[in-house]
Amino acid sequence: MKYVLVTGGVVSGLGKGVTASSIGVVLKACGLRVTSIKIDPYLNTDAGTMSPFEHGEVFVLDDGGEVDLDLGNYERFLDIKLTRDNNITTGKIYQFVIDKERRGDYLGKTVQVVPHITDAIQEWIERVAMIPVDGKEGPADVCVIELGGTIGATIFSRHNDNGILDAGDIESMPFIEALGQFSYRVGPGNFCLVHVSLVPVLSVVGEQKTKPTQHSVRGLRGLGLTPNILACRSTKVLNENVKEKLSQFCHVPASNIITLNDVPNIWHIPLLLRDQKAHDAILKVLNLQGVAREPNLVEWTDRAELCDSLHDPVRIAMVGKYTGLSDSYLSVLKALLHASVACRKKLVVDWVPSTDLEDATEKEAPDAHRAAWNLLKGADGILVPGGFGDRGVQGKILAAKYARENKVPYLGICLGMQIAVIEFARSVLNLQDANSTEFNPHTRTPCVIFMPEGSKTHMGGTMRLGSRRTYFQVTDCKAAKLYGNVSYVDERHRHRYEVNPDMVAKFESAGLTFVGKDETGKRMEIIELPAHPYFVGVQFHPEFKSRPGKPSALFLGLIASSCGQLDAWLQKHMTRIPSIGVCSPKVFSNGHQNGHAYKPVKSLVNGYHANGNGVHA
């Protein structure tokens, strides 16, 4: 097994996750099988209980793992399926070690950070790296590890010329020590360190400054880790004299210094790495030059260029609670992008804070209320994503009502589906007190109820999580056709509440159809209004399985309906589109569980061959 470690220096938010994903794409394009691990040095066991404002969205895996959003980038870029163990946190490691101590596994020894915590980290990495994530047998060839946080940062003062570690780095220290030991143990031919750093450009003179990166690398070396490759984030391409200066002071060959300059979209990052021969540098360090081939990124290039060339807009109103931070809905945004590229439309997302749609806001902040409604009414389609809590719920209900009454394409995800059910009960069934027990535990008309298997005392890991099967009840519905007329789909869930099964008959008699249910037939999964151009709600989260070139079926339906292409898509009964996102009349009969087509790959390294995105037209 070969390991590529990606670290970050100077400041956070440089794009280590996208860089790690892009490295994986290029290595996969070289014919290597790739897996990924993300290390988050916080004490939380997982990301499940963290606020989206604090940490961005919670990404859900097939096995129910609630993980960092970077694992979503890995899955989308590499077209793989990771496990909860691919996200290592300090909380998981400490819990693992303490459980062993309580069982007496350490035989009375004093349990310490070194060696017990550091050994546990190394054992975890080696174990998880061997788990296949691409649907094939046997372990991958390369494991890309991203270490979260910023390391190698220093604070200098007149009393401390050598610099001291920034307090923000303290939580990363056990992982840094463990990875230093790990790199020595596996050997230099099996370990490559890529350090992502910032090279700022002074706006006044336009000069690229290398001192922050020099200090970052010096601090990194002082911690026992020596970078093999520098990936320098900058607004423009690094000048050759800047590369030479970095090479001289950071002890990295100039050929191993890569520029990650600003690009129109992140699909260009793998192309940047390829064009600067980053793969050659990595393969040389890992002794894989005679095994791997030149990267084939033709489809990836076509997709990136197609995305840049789109000009005809499709406007989607995103009605949510966390609209102040786009990372809160990152997977939803990516799924919308995948679908819009498939329909050859330029995606424009209008963020609509759900609270601004409410009547109370009209009195308190009339300008915000007017602006929110103007955005909603000007949109081609409306999307209400998942969420928790009662803040902004009334605004979401009003958005669903507007979409239903005005025949505007609507997609409700998780809470967005429950909102649509509540609105239908109030407006069509005239049940004015209809509500969810999440918002009003004492409502006399509970349309949405707490699931019996849930826990009301423990928040973490107690929801209905992970991949669950949904069976279509009818074939003549938009959702089933978009999925390729399959009998069932497997999608990822994350919820505590469900539609009250006792009220289903009332809803269906009034025209709201439940076209998808679980294996028991008692849990509602997909709703549709047959008379509406596109009014769909789903209890699951289809955005988590959307991929570049293989958009989620339901997001494709929303975008296609919003730009007048839905009938054409339904007539074709497609299960997927060509990987560059161009409409095609060809029908695929062999589909993935989420409606994506699959074609067996050829053999090259370890019995497998892959192109830039694992997608074969």
C-alpha positions as CSV (number, residue, x, y, z in Angstrom):
1,M,0.0,0.0,0.0
2,K,1.2,3.5,-0.9
3,Y,0.2,6.6,1.1
4,V,-0.2,10.2,0.1
5,L,-0.6,12.6,3.0
6,V,-2.0,16.1,2.3
7,T,-1.5,18.8,4.9
8,G,-2.2,22.5,5.0
9,G,-0.2,25.5,6.3
10,V,-0.4,29.2,6.9
11,V,-4.2,29.6,7.0
12,S,-7.2,27.3,6.9
13,G,-9.7,27.1,4.0
14,L,-7.0,26.7,1.3
15,G,-8.8,23.8,-0.3
16,K,-7.0,20.7,1.1
17,G,-10.1,18.6,0.5
18,V,-10.4,19.5,-3.2
19,T,-6.6,19.1,-3.6
20,A,-6.6,15.6,-2.0
21,S,-9.6,14.7,-4.2
22,S,-7.9,16.0,-7.3
23,I,-4.7,14.1,-6.5
24,G,-6.9,11.0,-6.2
25,V,-8.5,11.7,-9.6
26,V,-5.1,12.1,-11.3
27,L,-3.7,8.9,-9.8
28,K,-6.9,7.0,-10.7
29,A,-6.5,8.3,-14.3
30,C,-3.0,6.8,-14.2
31,G,-4.7,3.4,-13.7
32,L,-4.3,3.1,-10.0
33,R,-7.1,2.2,-7.5
34,V,-7.5,4.9,-4.9
35,T,-9.1,5.2,-1.5
36,S,-9.2,8.2,0.9
37,I,-9.1,9.0,4.6
38,K,-9.9,12.3,6.3
39,I,-8.5,13.1,9.7
40,D,-10.4,15.7,11.8
41,P,-8.6,16.6,15.0
42,Y,-11.7,17.5,17.0
43,L,-13.1,15.6,20.0
44,N,-16.5,15.0,18.5
45,T,-17.0,11.3,17.7
46,D,-18.4,12.3,14.3
47,A,-19.9,15.4,12.6
48,G,-23.5,14.3,13.3
49,T,-24.3,16.7,16.1
50,M,-22.3,19.7,14.8
51,S,-24.1,22.8,13.5
52,P,-23.9,23.4,9.8
53,F,-22.8,27.0,10.7
54,E,-19.9,25.5,12.6
55,H,-18.7,22.9,10.2
56,G,-20.7,22.9,7.0
57,E,-23.0,20.1,6.0
58,V,-23.0,16.7,7.5
59,F,-22.3,14.2,4.8
60,V,-24.0,10.8,5.1
61,L,-22.5,7.5,3.9
62,D,-24.1,4.2,2.9
63,D,-23.2,2.7,6.2
64,G,-24.9,5.6,8.1
65,G,-21.7,7.4,9.0
66,E,-22.2,11.1,9.6
67,V,-18.9,12.6,8.4
68,D,-17.1,15.7,7.3
69,L,-18.1,17.2,4.0
70,D,-14.7,16.5,2.5
71,L,-15.6,12.9,2.2
72,G,-18.4,14.0,-0.1
73,N,-15.8,15.6,-2.3
74,Y,-13.8,12.3,-2.3
75,E,-16.9,10.3,-3.3
76,R,-17.9,12.7,-6.0
77,F,-14.5,13.1,-7.5
78,L,-13.4,9.5,-7.3
79,D,-16.8,7.8,-7.7
80,I,-16.3,5.6,-4.7
81,K,-18.3,4.6,-1.6
82,L,-16.5,5.3,1.7
83,T,-17.3,4.0,5.2
84,R,-17.6,5.8,8.5
85,D,-14.1,4.6,9.4
86,N,-12.7,6.6,6.6
87,N,-13.3,9.7,8.7
88,I,-10.9,9.6,11.7
89,T,-11.6,12.0,14.6
90,T,-9.8,12.5,17.9
91,G,-13.0,11.5,19.6
92,K,-13.1,8.1,17.8
93,I,-9.4,7.4,18.6
94,Y,-9.7,8.3,22.3
95,Q,-12.9,6.3,22.6
96,F,-11.2,3.3,21.0
97,V,-8.2,3.6,23.4
98,I,-10.3,4.1,26.5
99,D,-12.5,1.2,25.6
100,K,-9.4,-1.0,25.3
101,E,-8.1,0.3,28.7
102,R,-11.5,-0.5,30.3
103,R,-11.3,-4.0,28.9
104,G,-7.9,-4.5,30.3
105,D,-6.2,-4.9,26.9
106,Y,-3.2,-2.9,28.0
107,L,-2.4,-5.3,30.9
108,G,-2.1,-2.6,33.6
109,K,0.2,-0.3,31.7
110,T,0.0,3.5,32.0
111,V,-2.0,4.6,28.9
112,Q,-0.4,7.6,27.3
113,V,-0.7,9.7,24.1
114,V,2.6,8.2,23.0
115,P,2.6,5.3,22.3
116,H,-1.0,4.2,22.8
117,I,-2.9,7.0,21.0
118,T,-0.3,7.3,18.2
119,D,-0.2,3.5,17.7
120,A,-4.0,3.5,17.5
121,I,-4.0,6.1,14.8
122,Q,-1.5,4.2,12.7
123,E,-3.4,0.9,13.2
124,W,-6.6,2.7,12.2
125,I,-5.0,4.1,9.0
126,E,-3.6,0.7,7.9
127,R,-6.8,-1.1,8.6
128,V,-9.1,1.3,6.8
129,A,-6.7,1.7,3.8
130,M,-7.2,-2.0,3.0
131,I,-11.0,-1.7,2.7
132,P,-12.2,-1.7,-0.9
133,V,-14.3,1.3,-1.8
134,D,-14.7,1.0,-5.6
135,G,-16.8,-2.1,-5.6
136,K,-13.9,-4.3,-6.6
137,E,-12.2,-7.0,-4.7
138,G,-8.9,-6.5,-2.9
139,P,-7.3,-3.3,-1.5
140,A,-6.6,-0.1,-3.4
141,D,-3.1,0.8,-4.6
142,V,-2.9,4.2,-3.1
143,C,-4.5,5.8,0.0
144,V,-4.8,9.6,0.0
145,I,-4.9,10.9,3.6
146,E,-6.0,14.5,4.4
147,L,-5.0,15.9,7.8
148,G,-7.5,18.5,8.8
149,G,-6.5,21.8,10.4
150,T,-3.4,23.9,9.9
151,I,0.0,22.7,10.9
152,G,3.4,24.1,10.8
153,A,2.1,27.6,11.8
154,T,4.4,29.6,14.1
155,I,4.2,32.6,16.3
156,F,7.4,34.8,16.5
157,S,8.3,37.4,19.0
158,R,11.5,39.2,20.1
159,H,11.8,36.6,22.9
160,N,11.3,33.6,20.7
161,D,13.2,33.7,17.4
162,N,12.6,30.1,16.7
163,G,8.8,30.4,16.9
164,I,6.3,28.4,18.9
165,L,3.4,26.3,17.8
166,D,0.1,28.2,17.3
167,A,-2.4,27.1,20.0
168,G,-4.7,26.0,17.2
169,D,-2.3,23.2,16.3
170,I,-2.3,21.5,19.8
171,E,-5.2,19.3,18.9
172,S,-3.3,18.0,15.8
173,M,-0.2,17.0,17.7
174,P,-1.0,13.3,18.3
175,F,-1.8,12.9,14.6
176,I,1.4,14.7,13.5
177,E,3.5,12.5,15.8
178,A,1.7,9.4,14.6
179,L,2.1,10.3,10.9
180,G,5.8,11.0,11.5
181,Q,6.3,7.6,13.0
182,F,4.1,6.1,10.2
183,S,6.2,7.6,7.4
184,Y,9.3,6.2,8.9
185,R,7.8,2.8,9.5
186,V,6.3,2.3,5.9
187,G,9.5,3.7,4.3
188,P,10.2,6.6,1.9
189,G,9.1,4.6,-1.2
190,N,5.7,4.2,0.3
191,F,4.9,7.6,1.7
192,C,4.5,11.0,-0.1
193,L,3.8,14.2,1.7
194,V,2.0,17.0,-0.2
195,H,1.9,20.3,1.7
196,V,-0.7,22.9,0.6
197,S,0.4,26.4,1.5
198,L,-0.5,30.0,0.7
199,V,1.6,32.3,-1.5
200,P,-0.2,35.6,-1.1
201,V,0.0,38.4,-3.8
202,L,0.3,41.9,-2.5
203,S,-2.3,43.9,-4.4
204,V,-0.3,47.1,-4.4
205,V,2.8,45.8,-6.2
206,G,1.5,42.4,-7.4
207,E,4.4,40.6,-5.8
208,Q,4.1,37.0,-4.7
209,K,5.4,36.5,-1.1
210,T,7.1,33.3,-0.1
211,K,7.8,34.0,3.5
212,P,4.5,32.5,4.9
213,T,5.2,29.2,3.0
214,Q,8.8,29.2,4.2
215,H,7.8,29.5,7.8
216,S,5.1,26.8,7.3
217,V,7.5,24.3,5.9
218,R,10.1,25.1,8.6
219,G,7.5,24.4,11.2
220,L,6.4,21.2,9.5
221,R,10.0,19.9,9.3
222,G,10.4,20.8,13.0
223,L,7.6,18.4,13.7
224,G,9.2,15.5,11.9
225,L,7.5,15.7,8.6
226,T,9.3,16.7,5.4
227,P,7.2,17.7,2.4
228,N,8.0,16.0,-1.0
229,I,5.7,18.3,-2.9
230,L,4.5,21.8,-2.4
231,A,1.1,22.8,-3.7
232,C,0.9,26.6,-3.6
233,R,-2.4,28.3,-3.5
234,S,-2.3,31.7,-5.2
235,T,-4.5,34.0,-7.3
236,K,-2.2,33.6,-10.3
237,V,0.5,31.2,-11.6
238,L,3.7,31.2,-9.6
239,N,6.6,33.0,-11.3
240,E,9.7,30.8,-12.0
241,N,11.9,32.9,-9.7
242,V,9.4,32.4,-6.9
243,K,9.5,28.6,-7.4
244,E,13.3,28.8,-7.3
245,K,13.2,30.7,-4.1
246,L,10.8,28.3,-2.5
247,S,12.9,25.4,-3.7
248,Q,16.0,26.9,-2.1
249,F,14.5,27.6,1.3
250,C,12.1,24.7,1.5
251,H,14.4,22.0,0.2
252,V,11.9,20.8,-2.4
253,P,12.8,20.4,-6.1
254,A,11.4,23.2,-8.3
255,S,9.7,20.5,-10.4
256,N,7.8,19.4,-7.3
257,I,6.3,22.8,-6.6
258,I,2.8,23.0,-8.0
259,T,0.7,26.1,-8.5
260,L,-3.0,25.9,-7.5
261,N,-4.2,29.2,-9.0
262,D,-7.8,30.4,-9.1
263,V,-9.9,28.6,-11.8
264,P,-13.5,29.0,-13.1
265,N,-14.6,25.8,-11.4
266,I,-13.0,23.1,-9.2
267,W,-13.2,20.5,-12.0
268,H,-10.1,22.2,-13.4
269,I,-7.9,21.3,-10.4
270,P,-7.1,17.8,-11.6
271,L,-6.2,19.3,-14.9
272,L,-3.9,21.8,-13.3
273,L,-2.1,18.9,-11.5
274,R,-1.8,16.9,-14.7
275,D,-0.5,19.8,-16.7
276,Q,2.2,20.5,-14.1
277,K,3.2,16.8,-14.0
278,A,2.2,16.4,-10.3
279,H,1.5,12.8,-11.0
280,D,5.1,12.2,-12.2
281,A,6.4,13.7,-8.9
282,I,4.1,11.6,-6.8
283,L,4.7,8.4,-8.7
284,K,8.5,9.0,-8.5
285,V,8.3,9.3,-4.7
286,L,6.1,6.2,-4.5
287,N,8.3,4.2,-6.9
288,L,5.3,3.6,-9.2
289,Q,6.8,5.1,-12.4
290,G,7.1,1.7,-14.1
291,V,3.6,0.6,-13.1
292,A,1.2,3.5,-13.8
293,R,0.6,5.1,-17.2
294,E,0.0,8.7,-18.3
295,P,-3.3,10.0,-17.0
296,N,-6.3,9.9,-19.2
297,L,-8.5,12.8,-18.3
298,V,-10.4,13.3,-21.6
299,E,-13.9,13.0,-20.1
300,W,-12.9,15.2,-17.1
301,T,-11.5,17.9,-19.5
302,D,-14.7,17.8,-21.6
303,R,-16.8,18.2,-18.5
304,A,-14.9,21.1,-17.2
305,E,-14.9,22.9,-20.5
306,L,-18.6,22.2,-21.0
307,C,-19.3,23.8,-17.6
308,D,-17.4,26.9,-18.5
309,S,-19.2,27.3,-21.8
310,L,-22.7,27.3,-20.4
311,H,-24.5,30.7,-20.6
312,D,-28.3,30.0,-20.7
313,P,-29.3,30.2,-17.0
314,V,-31.7,28.1,-15.0
315,R,-32.7,29.8,-11.7
316,I,-33.4,27.7,-8.6
317,A,-34.6,29.2,-5.4
318,M,-33.0,27.5,-2.4
319,V,-35.3,28.0,0.5
320,G,-33.5,27.1,3.7
321,K,-32.4,27.9,7.2
322,Y,-28.7,28.1,6.8
323,T,-28.5,30.3,3.7
324,G,-25.7,32.4,5.2
325,L,-23.2,29.6,4.6
326,S,-23.3,27.8,1.3
327,D,-21.2,24.9,2.7
328,S,-24.3,24.0,4.8
329,Y,-25.9,22.7,1.5
330,L,-22.7,21.7,-0.4
331,S,-24.0,18.4,-1.7
332,V,-27.3,19.9,-2.8
333,L,-25.4,22.6,-4.7
334,K,-23.2,20.0,-6.3
335,A,-26.2,17.8,-7.3
336,L,-27.9,20.9,-8.8
337,L,-24.7,21.6,-10.8
338,H,-24.4,18.0,-12.0
339,A,-28.0,18.1,-13.2
340,S,-27.8,21.6,-14.8
341,V,-24.7,20.6,-16.8
342,A,-26.6,17.5,-18.0
343,C,-29.3,19.8,-19.3
344,R,-26.7,22.3,-20.7
345,K,-27.8,25.1,-18.5
346,K,-25.9,27.5,-16.3
347,L,-26.9,27.1,-12.7
348,V,-28.0,30.2,-10.8
349,V,-29.0,29.6,-7.2
350,D,-31.0,32.3,-5.4
351,W,-30.6,31.9,-1.7
352,V,-34.0,32.6,0.1
353,P,-33.9,32.7,3.9
354,S,-37.1,30.9,4.9
355,T,-37.7,33.3,7.8
356,D,-37.8,36.2,5.3
357,L,-40.9,34.7,3.6
358,E,-43.0,34.7,6.8
359,D,-45.7,37.2,7.6
360,A,-43.9,38.3,10.7
361,T,-40.9,39.5,8.6
362,E,-43.2,41.6,6.5
363,K,-43.8,43.8,9.6
364,E,-40.3,43.7,11.1
365,A,-38.2,43.9,7.9
366,P,-40.4,44.7,4.9
367,D,-37.5,45.1,2.5
368,A,-36.1,41.6,3.3
369,H,-39.6,40.2,3.0
370,R,-40.1,41.8,-0.4
371,A,-36.7,40.7,-1.7
372,A,-37.3,37.1,-0.6
373,W,-40.6,36.9,-2.3
374,N,-39.2,38.5,-5.5
375,L,-36.5,35.8,-5.6
376,L,-39.0,33.0,-5.1
377,K,-41.4,34.3,-7.8
378,G,-38.5,34.9,-10.2
379,A,-37.2,31.3,-9.9
380,D,-37.6,28.6,-12.5
381,G,-37.7,26.0,-9.8
382,I,-37.9,25.7,-6.0
383,L,-35.9,23.5,-3.7
384,V,-36.5,23.0,0.0
385,P,-33.6,21.0,1.5
386,G,-33.4,19.1,4.7
387,G,-33.1,20.7,8.1
388,F,-34.0,20.5,11.8
389,G,-35.9,22.7,14.2
390,D,-38.9,25.0,13.9
391,R,-37.2,28.3,12.9
392,G,-38.2,29.3,9.4
393,V,-40.7,26.4,9.0
394,Q,-43.7,28.7,8.2
395,G,-41.6,30.3,5.4
396,K,-40.9,26.9,3.9
397,I,-44.6,26.0,4.0
398,L,-45.4,29.2,2.1
399,A,-42.7,28.3,-0.5
400,A,-44.3,24.9,-1.0
401,K,-47.7,26.4,-1.3
402,Y,-46.5,28.9,-3.9
403,A,-44.9,26.1,-5.9
404,R,-48.0,23.9,-5.7
405,E,-50.5,26.6,-6.6
406,N,-48.5,28.2,-9.4
407,K,-47.2,25.0,-11.0
408,V,-43.6,25.8,-10.3
409,P,-41.3,22.8,-10.2
410,Y,-40.6,21.8,-6.6
411,L,-38.3,19.3,-5.0
412,G,-38.5,18.8,-1.2
413,I,-35.8,16.8,0.5
414,C,-36.3,15.2,3.9
415,L,-37.9,18.1,5.9
416,G,-38.8,19.6,2.5
417,M,-41.1,16.6,1.9
418,Q,-42.6,16.8,5.3
419,I,-43.2,20.5,4.8
420,A,-45.1,19.8,1.5
421,V,-47.3,17.2,3.3
422,I,-48.1,19.7,6.1
423,E,-48.9,22.4,3.5
424,F,-51.2,20.0,1.6
425,A,-53.0,19.1,4.8
426,R,-53.7,22.7,5.7
427,S,-54.5,24.0,2.2
428,V,-56.2,21.1,0.5
429,L,-57.6,19.0,3.4
430,N,-58.4,22.2,5.3
431,L,-56.8,20.8,8.5
432,Q,-55.5,24.2,9.8
433,D,-53.9,22.7,12.9
434,A,-51.9,20.1,10.9
435,N,-48.3,20.0,11.9
436,S,-45.3,17.9,12.8
437,T,-44.7,16.8,16.3
438,E,-41.2,18.1,15.9
439,F,-42.6,21.7,15.8
440,N,-45.7,21.1,18.0
441,P,-45.6,18.0,20.2
442,H,-49.3,18.5,21.1
443,T,-50.8,19.1,17.7
444,R,-54.2,17.6,17.2
445,T,-53.5,16.7,13.6
446,P,-50.0,15.2,13.5
447,C,-49.1,14.8,9.8
448,V,-45.5,14.0,10.7
449,I,-44.6,12.0,13.7
450,F,-41.5,10.8,15.6
451,M,-40.3,7.4,14.5
452,P,-40.7,4.8,17.2
453,E,-37.1,3.5,16.9
454,G,-35.6,7.0,17.5
455,S,-34.1,8.2,20.8
456,K,-35.3,11.4,22.4
457,T,-32.4,11.6,24.9
458,H,-29.3,11.0,22.7
459,M,-28.8,13.1,19.6
460,G,-25.7,11.5,18.0
461,G,-26.1,8.5,15.7
462,T,-29.7,7.8,16.8
463,M,-31.5,8.8,13.6
464,R,-32.6,6.6,10.7
465,L,-29.2,6.7,8.9
466,G,-27.6,5.4,5.8
467,S,-28.7,3.5,2.7
468,R,-32.3,2.2,2.8
469,R,-34.4,0.7,0.0
470,T,-37.4,2.4,-1.4
471,Y,-39.9,0.4,-3.5
472,F,-42.0,2.1,-6.2
473,Q,-45.7,1.5,-5.7
474,V,-46.6,2.6,-9.2
475,T,-44.6,2.7,-12.5
476,D,-46.5,5.5,-14.1
477,C,-44.9,8.3,-12.1
478,K,-42.2,10.8,-12.8
479,A,-39.8,9.6,-10.1
480,A,-39.9,6.0,-11.3
481,K,-39.3,7.0,-14.9
482,L,-36.4,9.3,-14.0
483,Y,-34.8,6.4,-12.1
484,G,-35.1,4.3,-15.3
485,N,-38.3,2.3,-14.5
486,V,-36.6,0.3,-11.8
487,S,-38.6,-1.4,-9.1
488,Y,-36.6,0.0,-6.2
489,V,-33.8,2.4,-5.4
490,D,-31.3,2.6,-2.6
491,E,-30.8,6.1,-1.2
492,R,-29.3,7.6,1.9
493,H,-31.4,8.8,4.8
494,R,-30.9,11.0,7.9
495,H,-34.1,11.7,9.8
496,R,-36.0,11.2,13.0
497,Y,-39.5,12.0,11.8
498,E,-41.8,10.4,9.2
499,V,-45.2,11.0,7.6
500,N,-47.9,9.7,9.8
501,P,-49.1,6.4,8.1
502,D,-52.6,6.8,9.6
503,M,-53.2,9.9,7.5
504,V,-51.9,8.5,4.1
505,A,-55.4,7.4,3.0
506,K,-56.7,11.0,3.5
507,F,-53.9,12.4,1.5
508,E,-54.2,10.0,-1.4
509,S,-58.0,10.5,-1.6
510,A,-57.3,14.2,-2.1
511,G,-54.7,13.7,-4.9
512,L,-51.3,13.5,-3.1
513,T,-49.8,10.1,-4.1
514,F,-47.1,8.2,-2.2
515,V,-45.3,6.6,-5.0
516,G,-42.4,5.2,-3.0
517,K,-42.4,3.3,0.3
518,D,-40.0,1.2,2.4
519,E,-40.0,-2.6,2.5
520,T,-42.8,-2.6,5.1
521,G,-45.1,-0.4,3.1
522,K,-45.7,1.7,6.2
523,R,-43.0,4.3,5.9
524,M,-43.5,7.0,3.2
525,E,-40.5,7.7,1.0
526,I,-41.6,9.6,-2.1
527,I,-44.6,11.9,-2.8
528,E,-45.9,13.3,-6.0
529,L,-48.7,15.5,-7.3
530,P,-49.6,13.8,-10.6
531,A,-51.4,16.9,-12.0
532,H,-48.4,19.1,-11.3
533,P,-45.5,19.6,-13.8
534,Y,-43.0,18.5,-11.2
535,F,-43.9,18.4,-7.5
536,V,-41.8,15.7,-5.8
537,G,-40.8,15.2,-2.2
538,V,-38.5,12.5,-0.8
539,Q,-37.7,11.4,2.7
540,F,-34.1,10.5,1.7
541,H,-31.2,12.6,0.5
542,P,-30.5,12.0,-3.2
543,E,-27.8,14.6,-3.3
544,F,-25.4,12.4,-1.5
545,K,-25.1,9.9,-4.4
546,S,-25.0,12.5,-7.3
547,R,-21.7,12.4,-9.3
548,P,-20.2,14.6,-12.0
549,G,-21.5,13.1,-15.2
550,K,-24.0,11.0,-13.4
551,P,-26.6,13.4,-11.8
552,S,-29.2,12.3,-9.3
553,A,-32.4,11.3,-11.1
554,L,-34.6,13.6,-9.0
555,F,-32.3,16.7,-9.3
556,L,-32.2,16.0,-13.0
557,G,-36.0,16.0,-12.9
558,L,-36.1,19.4,-11.1
559,I,-33.7,21.1,-13.5
560,A,-35.2,19.5,-16.6
561,S,-38.7,20.6,-15.5
562,S,-37.4,24.1,-14.7
563,C,-36.0,24.6,-18.2
564,G,-38.8,22.8,-20.1
565,Q,-36.9,19.5,-20.9
566,L,-38.7,17.1,-18.5
567,D,-41.0,15.5,-21.1
568,A,-38.1,14.7,-23.4
569,W,-36.2,13.1,-20.5
570,L,-39.2,11.1,-19.4
571,Q,-39.8,9.8,-22.9
572,K,-36.3,8.6,-23.2
573,H,-36.6,6.7,-19.8
574,M,-32.9,7.3,-19.2
575,T,-31.0,5.9,-16.3
576,R,-28.1,8.2,-16.8
577,I,-26.4,10.6,-19.3
578,P,-23.0,10.5,-21.0
579,S,-20.3,11.5,-18.6
580,I,-19.7,14.9,-20.0
581,G,-23.4,15.8,-19.4
582,V,-24.7,15.9,-22.9
583,C,-28.3,14.7,-23.7
584,S,-28.4,11.5,-25.5
585,P,-31.3,9.3,-26.7
586,K,-29.5,6.1,-25.8
587,V,-31.2,3.9,-23.1
588,F,-29.1,2.0,-20.6
589,S,-30.7,-1.1,-19.1
590,N,-28.0,-2.0,-16.6
591,G,-28.2,0.5,-13.7
592,H,-26.7,1.2,-10.4
593,Q,-28.9,1.2,-7.3
594,N,-29.4,5.0,-7.6
595,G,-30.2,4.8,-11.3
596,H,-26.7,5.3,-12.7
597,A,-25.5,3.1,-15.5
598,Y,-22.5,0.9,-15.0
599,K,-20.0,-0.5,-17.4
600,P,-17.3,-3.0,-16.4
601,V,-13.8,-1.6,-16.4
602,K,-10.8,-3.1,-18.1
603,S,-7.8,-4.5,-16.3
604,L,-4.5,-2.7,-15.8
605,V,-3.1,-2.2,-12.2
606,N,-4.1,-4.8,-9.6
607,G,-6.6,-6.1,-12.2
608,Y,-8.4,-2.7,-12.6
609,H,-8.3,0.2,-15.0
610,A,-9.9,3.6,-14.4
611,N,-10.2,6.8,-16.3
612,G,-10.4,10.3,-14.8
613,N,-13.8,10.0,-13.1
614,G,-14.4,6.3,-13.1
615,V,-17.1,7.0,-15.7
616,H,-17.4,5.1,-18.9
617,A,-19.6,6.3,-21.7
